[in-house]
């Protein structure tokens, strides 16, 4: 059930501690980017000069949720481009968050960065503030591919940023890469992976480009001048990526995500996929409280206006019914190596026959009391989930 209520205040309820004691996740959306990448559907604005107003608004928004969530186990500063903020602004942001919220001991604190923004001083400042994990938006080590994505960095800048991060002491480094880009060959992708592996990042995200309506690429697709990757090609890229990375010691723990050992799985993202509550602050940020989710207004002006008037900058809320929750846990579960408890599948009367067929087709295996997707199964995770929808 969706409603749009202008939400004058923060929730009057409290999010209960999660089963097993895992803490909640906190996400902060930094809404600034120097330029808009043609494929990007995330909310961002090239307006600069509003960083201080955004920070002040974020402080007001955070205060509305004081005491609402259990201790946060993860913090993720994303965007947008967090690395456009100066060290002083990030320091003020951390002071605010620490002043309002409780964080678990050993909190995973991630910040996203573009390779062309980082330098030794900024990285050292983040380390001093307690950032434990850096996620670098490299996308490719092929300059021709980076030009098609209109990224501002080139491969050499990306390699330099990784080296600087290591020198600054980041021992948990994530590199984001992308395939399915016009003109990108399979060979170019495999060379990008090999270059990434030369740097032994603790985490690799390998996303197939999605062409969203509302982006420049989306408009080109609608006009017939850009095509997405075929399903066959997408499957080949994913399977070969998985085979290469697993042969080098990485765990393929979610459709698009790989970790160099269990200790380097992104706890923040895993919590999303496991249905752990999270709070999102900033324009366009989404939150999830177990029975309800809500999302903030997107335009920076609307966000600033609401926060400055003391209103929660929430655009809409929806209550999550039992059916929807079940479908969500299926679709999230089949996207991860955790899989789904068999008990969840039993909602459908012919679940055993469906499961047997998936096992015969090598898309799912049964491990104890869970149905776990195989790597082939990852390629069709969403379809598998729908097969078990009651
Ligand atoms: S891809 Fe990243 S840098 Fe490019 S517009 Fe989107 S958020 Fe900004």
Boltz pocket constraint, residues with backbone or C-beta under 6 A from the ligand:
constraints:
  - pocket:
      binder: B
      contacts: [[A, 32], [A, 33], [A, 35], [A, 36], [A, 37], [A, 40], [A, 41], [A, 42], [A, 43], [A, 44], [A, 79], [A, 80], [A, 81], [A, 114], [A, 137]]
      max_distance: 6.0
